[in-house]
Amino acid sequence: MKPKFGISTIAIHGEIKDKSFRSVVYPIYQSSTFAVEKSDDYQKFIDEVEDFYIYSRYGNPTIREVEKRLALIENCDDAILFSSGMSAITTTILSLVGPGDEIISLSSIYGVTYRFFRDYIPRFKINVKFIELNQIQELKNFITEKTKLIYFETPINPTTRVVDIKEIVTQAKKYDHILTVIDNTFATPVNQNPADFGVDIILHSATKYLSGHSDLILGCVISRKEIIDKIRKVKNTLGGVPDPHQAFLLGRSLKTLELRVKKQNENALKIAEFLSNHKAVRKVLYPGLPSHPDHDIAKRQMKGFGGMLSFEIDGNLEHAKKFCDSLKIALNATSLGSVETLVSIPVLTSHIKMDENELEKAGITSALVRISVGIENVEDLLWDFDQALNSI
């Protein structure tokens, strides 16, 4: 019996091989269209024969090779690669719900996803019920026969609060008509595999850790074959497809995913511990700290605590700006998951256009700074954060 291979082995070798010339690196098929030998071959496209290509919006060999690797990494049947994380999220949602349906979502989620649910989904006559973290135990009180999806992310952007995956899945599985959807971007497949807990659909902004070098915009959805087939049909119409060369670069990045993430985990813990003892810091939020409100949940469901942390400056927005503007190594940039350490202020970036009540429910203050820890030498990062904090 074939053993269950480790994540790096899977990410490096994948499943699909170059059969033409046995190249070690799978080729880039930088083509918008593919010719057929005879017109009758189009019947294969009509019959949806797998790995038959006519046009890269429907499918491309380079993209397909990476999709298969992504599915293996997350212990699922199949995956779809998209042109961005938000394209993956919006297409997935619109594939699975329609007029009159309901979605239950945590209110504490990525700001753009929240605004998609708040501002755009109602235009399709779909109702979104936002719940708070302390209401997860009472999910049954929000579920109706119209509920089709339960949407959440963990750890949560940017507060790193941790949601009990098993608790949500257990409650959802009591109903035949409900699917669970998780954004696993913050955790990565290295630290957390939601499918192992029974989650139906896994989303990633592949721009972040999966790509890891601040040079790609991509997204993906990973799930069972029958769900992926349904989403793929909608993707083919809405058209959020990636470029084959971008897919190739993502495939190359996946080969070092585990190495990068483990180093980021290690650096993040040391930085969190350092910040916890700094006089200019009011509070540190990192799942790996025993002081984190969800530390015990994180220990149960995560293999590593991730490279993301947030902390509150002992001051206000102007103090947070001064800190970010004083850094010499870390970059003031609104992304995450890359080899570079990035900092941002959520009220100015990921969570703009949210009122004070919405920010308060999400646990976000104007003095909160989010750090995406990179793979630099940690002693250099500690020096950088110390001098920036001392400049306030």
C-alpha positions in Angstrom: 0.0 0.0 0.0 1.3 3.5 -0.9 2.2 5.5 2.2 0.7 8.9 2.9 3.4 11.2 1.7 4.4 14.4 3.5 3.4 17.8 2.3 6.8 18.7 0.8 7.0 15.5 -1.1 3.5 16.1 -2.5 4.2 19.8 -3.2 7.4 19.0 -5.1 6.3 15.9 -7.1 2.6 16.3 -7.5 0.6 13.9 -9.6 0.7 15.0 -13.3 3.9 14.4 -15.2 5.2 15.6 -18.5 4.8 12.5 -20.7 6.1 14.0 -23.9 9.7 14.6 -22.9 9.8 13.7 -19.2 10.9 17.1 -18.2 11.6 17.4 -14.4 9.7 20.7 -14.4 6.2 20.6 -15.8 6.0 22.8 -19.0 4.3 26.2 -19.3 1.6 26.0 -21.9 1.4 29.7 -22.6 -1.4 29.4 -25.1 -4.9 30.8 -25.1 -6.3 28.1 -27.4 -5.6 24.5 -28.5 -6.1 23.0 -32.0 -7.9 19.8 -32.6 -6.9 17.2 -35.2 -10.4 16.9 -36.6 -13.7 18.6 -35.9 -15.3 15.6 -34.3 -12.8 16.0 -31.5 -14.9 18.8 -30.1 -17.3 16.1 -28.9 -14.8 15.5 -26.1 -15.2 19.0 -25.0 -19.0 18.7 -25.1 -18.8 15.5 -23.2 -16.5 17.2 -20.6 -13.7 14.7 -21.1 -11.1 15.5 -18.5 -7.7 16.8 -19.7 -9.0 17.7 -23.1 -8.2 21.3 -23.8 -9.6 23.8 -26.4 -9.4 27.2 -24.7 -7.5 28.3 -21.5 -10.6 29.9 -19.9 -12.0 26.3 -19.6 -8.7 24.7 -18.8 -5.0 24.6 -19.4 -2.4 21.8 -18.7 -0.1 24.0 -16.6 -2.9 25.3 -14.5 -4.4 21.8 -14.1 -1.1 20.4 -12.9 -1.0 23.0 -10.1 -4.6 22.4 -9.2 -4.0 18.7 -8.7 -1.1 19.5 -6.4 -3.2 22.0 -4.4 -5.9 19.3 -3.9 -3.3 16.7 -2.7 -1.8 19.2 -0.2 -5.2 19.9 1.4 -6.2 16.2 1.4 -9.1 16.8 -1.1 -10.2 15.4 -4.5 -9.8 18.5 -6.7 -9.1 22.2 -6.9 -9.7 25.2 -9.1 -7.1 28.0 -9.5 -8.5 31.6 -9.9 -7.1 34.9 -10.8 -7.4 36.2 -7.2 -8.5 35.1 -3.8 -11.6 37.3 -4.1 -12.4 35.7 -7.4 -12.2 32.3 -5.7 -14.5 33.4 -2.9 -17.1 35.2 -5.0 -17.3 32.5 -7.6 -17.6 29.8 -5.0 -20.4 31.5 -3.2 -22.3 32.4 -6.3 -22.0 28.8 -7.4 -23.7 27.4 -4.3 -26.4 29.8 -3.4 -29.3 31.5 -5.2 -32.3 33.8 -4.6 -34.0 33.1 -1.3 -31.1 31.2 0.2 -29.3 32.1 3.4 -25.6 32.2 4.4 -24.4 32.2 8.0 -21.0 34.0 8.3 -18.9 35.1 11.2 -18.7 38.9 11.2 -15.0 38.6 12.0 -13.6 37.8 8.6 -11.4 39.5 6.0 -12.8 43.0 5.4 -13.3 42.6 1.6 -15.2 39.3 2.1 -17.3 41.0 4.8 -18.1 43.8 2.4 -19.0 41.4 -0.4 -21.5 39.7 1.9 -22.8 43.0 3.3 -23.0 45.1 0.1 -23.2 42.8 -2.9 -24.7 39.4 -2.0 -28.1 41.0 -1.0 -28.4 42.2 -4.6 -28.9 38.6 -5.6 -31.7 38.3 -3.0 -29.5 36.2 -0.8 -29.6 36.8 3.0 -26.5 36.8 5.1 -26.7 36.4 8.8 -23.6 37.6 10.6 -22.8 36.0 14.0 -20.2 36.7 16.6 -17.5 34.3 17.9 -19.5 33.8 21.2 -22.5 32.7 19.2 -20.9 29.6 17.5 -22.3 27.3 20.2 -25.8 28.5 19.3 -25.5 28.0 15.6 -28.7 26.0 15.6 -30.6 29.2 16.5 -29.6 30.8 13.2 -30.1 27.9 10.9 -33.3 27.6 8.8 -34.3 25.4 5.9 -33.0 28.2 3.7 -29.5 28.0 5.1 -27.0 26.7 2.5 -23.6 27.8 3.7 -21.7 28.4 6.9 -18.7 30.6 6.2 -15.7 31.3 8.5 -12.0 31.7 8.6 -9.4 30.7 11.2 -7.2 32.2 12.4 -9.2 35.3 11.8 -7.8 38.3 9.9 -6.4 40.4 11.6 -7.0 39.5 15.2 -5.8 35.9 14.9 -8.7 34.7 17.0 -9.2 30.9 16.4 -12.5 29.3 15.6 -13.2 25.8 16.7 -13.5 24.0 13.4 -14.8 20.7 14.8 -17.6 22.6 16.7 -18.9 24.3 13.5 -18.6 21.1 11.4 -20.4 19.0 14.1 -23.3 21.4 14.2 -23.5 21.8 10.4 -23.5 18.0 9.8 -26.8 17.7 11.6 -28.4 19.2 8.5 -28.3 17.7 5.0 -28.6 21.0 3.1 -25.7 22.9 4.6 -22.1 23.1 3.4 -19.2 24.5 5.5 -16.7 26.9 3.8 -13.4 28.0 5.4 -10.8 30.5 4.3 -7.6 28.7 5.3 -5.2 31.5 4.1 -3.9 32.5 7.5 -3.2 29.0 8.6 -1.9 27.4 5.4 -2.1 23.6 4.7 1.2 23.2 6.6 -0.4 24.3 9.9 -4.0 23.2 9.4 -6.0 20.8 7.2 -9.7 21.6 7.5 -10.8 18.6 5.4 -9.5 16.4 8.1 -12.1 17.9 10.4 -14.9 17.5 7.8 -15.0 21.0 6.3 -16.6 20.8 2.8 -14.9 23.6 1.0 -11.4 25.2 1.5 -10.5 28.6 0.1 -7.1 30.3 -0.1 -5.8 33.6 -1.3 -2.9 31.9 -3.1 -1.4 35.4 -3.4 -0.3 34.9 0.2 1.6 31.9 1.7 1.1 29.5 -1.2 2.9 31.9 -3.5 4.9 33.5 -0.8 7.0 36.0 -2.7 4.8 39.1 -3.2 4.8 38.7 -6.9 1.5 36.9 -7.8 -2.2 37.5 -7.5 -4.1 34.1 -7.3 -6.7 32.3 -5.4 -8.0 28.7 -5.2 -10.9 26.6 -4.0 -10.4 23.0 -2.9 -13.1 20.4 -2.2 -14.8 17.2 -3.3 -15.1 16.4 -7.0 -18.8 17.0 -7.2 -18.6 20.4 -5.6 -15.6 21.4 -7.6 -17.3 20.4 -10.9 -20.2 22.7 -9.9 -18.0 25.6 -9.2 -15.9 25.1 -12.3 -18.9 25.5 -14.5 -19.6 28.9 -13.0 -15.9 29.8 -13.2 -15.9 29.1 -16.9 -18.7 31.6 -17.3 -17.5 34.3 -14.9 -14.0 34.0 -16.2 -11.8 34.5 -13.2 -9.0 32.4 -14.7 -5.2 32.8 -14.0 -2.5 33.1 -16.6 -0.5 29.8 -17.2 2.8 31.5 -16.3 1.4 32.7 -13.0 0.3 29.1 -12.3 3.8 27.9 -13.1 5.3 30.4 -10.6 2.8 29.2 -8.0 3.7 25.6 -8.6 7.4 26.5 -8.1 6.6 28.3 -4.9 4.6 25.3 -3.5 7.9 23.3 -3.5 9.2 25.5 -0.6 5.9 26.1 1.2 6.7 23.9 4.2 10.2 25.3 4.6 9.0 28.8 4.5 6.0 28.4 6.7 7.9 26.6 9.4 10.5 29.4 9.5 7.7 31.9 9.7 6.1 30.0 12.6 9.4 30.0 14.4 10.0 33.7 13.8 6.5 34.7 14.7 6.6 33.1 18.1 9.8 34.8 19.0 8.5 38.2 17.9 5.2 37.7 19.8 7.1 36.9 23.0 9.3 39.9 22.5 6.4 42.3 21.9 4.6 40.8 25.0 7.3 42.2 27.2 7.7 45.6 25.5 6.6 48.7 27.5 5.1 50.4 24.3 2.8 47.4 23.6 -0.7 47.1 25.2 -1.7 43.6 23.9 -0.3 40.9 21.7 -2.5 38.5 19.8 -0.8 35.3 18.6 -2.3 31.8 18.9 1.0 30.4 20.0 1.0 32.5 23.2 -0.6 30.9 26.3 -2.2 34.3 26.9 -4.2 34.1 23.6 -7.9 33.6 24.3 -8.1 30.6 21.9 -4.7 29.1 22.6 -6.2 25.7 23.7 -8.3 25.5 20.5 -5.2 26.3 18.4 -3.3 23.6 20.1 -6.0 21.0 19.2 -6.4 21.9 15.5 -3.2 23.4 14.4 0.2 21.8 13.8 1.9 25.2 14.0 0.7 28.6 15.1 1.3 30.5 11.9 3.3 33.5 10.8 0.6 36.1 11.5 0.2 38.2 14.7 -1.3 41.4 15.7 -0.6 43.8 18.6 -2.0 47.0 20.0 0.3 50.0 20.4 -0.1 51.6 23.8 -1.5 54.7 22.2 -3.7 55.6 19.2 -3.7 55.6 15.4 -1.0 58.2 15.2 1.3 56.1 17.4 0.6 53.1 15.2 1.5 55.1 12.1 4.7 56.3 13.7 5.7 52.7 14.5 5.0 51.5 10.9 6.8 54.5 9.4 9.9 54.0 11.5 10.7 50.5 10.5 14.0 49.9 8.7 13.6 46.2 7.6 9.9 45.3 7.8 7.8 46.9 5.0 4.6 48.9 5.5 2.5 46.9 2.9 -1.0 45.5 2.8 -0.5 41.9 2.1 0.8 38.8 3.9 2.4 35.4 3.7 5.5 36.5 1.9 9.2 35.9 2.6 9.4 39.6 3.5 8.1 40.8 6.9 5.1 43.1 6.3 3.2 45.4 8.7 -0.1 47.1 8.2 -2.8 49.0 10.1 -6.1 47.2 9.5 -8.3 50.4 9.8 -6.3 51.9 6.9 -6.1 48.8 4.8 -7.9 45.5 5.0 -10.8 46.8 7.1 -11.6 50.2 5.6 -15.2 51.3 5.0 -16.4 49.6 8.2 -18.1 51.7 10.9 -17.1 51.8 14.5 -19.7 49.2 15.6 -18.5 46.8 12.9 -14.8 47.3 13.9 -15.6 46.8 17.5 -17.4 43.5 16.8 -14.4 42.4 14.8 -12.1 43.3 17.7 -10.2 45.9 15.7 -9.0 49.2 17.1 -7.2 52.1 15.5 -4.0 51.2 17.4 -3.9 47.6 16.1 -1.0 46.7 13.9 -0.9 43.4 11.9 2.4 41.7 11.3 3.0 39.1 8.6 6.3 37.6 9.7 8.8 36.7 7.0 11.9 34.5 6.9 14.5 37.1 7.7 17.0 36.5 10.5 14.8 37.0 13.6 17.4 38.9 15.5 17.3 41.6 12.8 13.6 41.8 13.0 13.6 42.1 16.8 16.1 45.0 16.5 13.8 46.6 13.9 10.7 46.4 16.0 12.5 47.5 19.1 13.9 50.7 17.5 10.5 51.5 15.9 8.6 51.1 19.1 11.2 53.2 21.0 10.7 56.0 18.4 7.0 56.5 19.4 
